[in-house]
């Protein structure tokens, strides 16, 4: 009887409940409501600028929608993995935001307590975004237990790097091109490298989309596209600085769509558009403008960044993803390198240039460069370590033939059953009965 058969029945509930109980105990010790009387405001935060406790609530809701609907549906393009894409996304984000509140809060204790307010829950949502980006790199090839382990480790490492970038280096990264997007992408790619599966190098029958699964993924794209200005401006200083971040993101995204469509038509067979490019590369402008979103780069500057981002993202999907898989052994299911990795680096570089040109009074080019290097370093080293821990057999990785398939972890409705029976020569249904 293969090891994965009993994996969910015991391991998953035990791991999930133990993690939640530990988290609740830590909250009991450290977490209190923010009464507005604290003195330990974090540097570079706009907490001090918010008189009313719920001023930031609309921004929080927008970011929340991106995390749970945007990321969740963006990954539903796989034809037999929709339940897992949306469902495990919900699981990881719900655990991650709790863990993020603790890991980020530890750096900003006030009388030994983490005072929870809207600003902190927005930042906790941001910390989960890194995990969901990395999830895209290993989508379809990991068990829920492995992914919970990844969530704890990644958010812990992320919060160290975030503290270093924001508070020690005092670098600008309001929309988190470096600390979320580049970090999450290269962390996920490092994990994917360690979890490389030679058996999948010639592809897998379920590693692809069908008409309706691509439609569902577009729901995620449009939600992310609409709400990205909130993501990049949520923690900016309120007032005109925040407005600048909204305008720059709005225009960068719009320009990015045009270049992504143009390049997709240019590189595809007979000039047709490729849904993979449209679902992903149209968002690269939001990633790339993040670092300098709140800077005075002028509307045309934001549009230029978006234009370049759409081009490099589309070219990445067309030419780079196959090379990563064949030459480096990095099987990047969702192409996070093209949407978050390269545009995240582009954002970091744009930030260095913008600071050097005096588009903001804060930070120095050297500190911006150090922040980018730190984010990439923590991501690659942290991702490799996390990958080796996730590879331990106790977490129960799905076997190659069951990859990209919901039925190993979910009760799937009846019309899918004939597909189940064809899987693994009927082995799978027997295991289900035994379990």
Buried (B, 14 or more C-beta within 10 A) or exposed (E): EBEBBBBBEEBBEEBBEEBEEEBEEBBEEBBBEBEEEBEEBBEBBBBEBBEEBEBBEEBBBBBBBBBBBBBBBBBBBBBBBBBBBBBBBBBBBBBBBBBBBBBBBBBBEBEEBBBBBBBBBBBBBBBBBBBBBBBBBBBBBBBBBBBBBBBBBBBBBBBBBBBBBBBEBBBBBBBBBBBBBBBBBBBBBBBBBBBBBEEBEEEBBBBBBEEEBBBBBBBBBBBBBBBBBBBBBBBBBBEEBBEBBBBBBBBBBBBBBBBBBBBBBEBBEEEEEBBBBBBBBBBBBBBBBBBBBBBBBEBEBBBBBBBBBBBBBBBBBBEBBEEBBEEEBBBBBBBBBBBBBBBBBBBBBBBBBBBEBEBBEEBBBEBBBBBBEBBBEBBBEBBBBBBEBBBEEEBBBBBEBBBBBBBBBBEBEEEBEEBBEEBBEEBBBEBEEEE
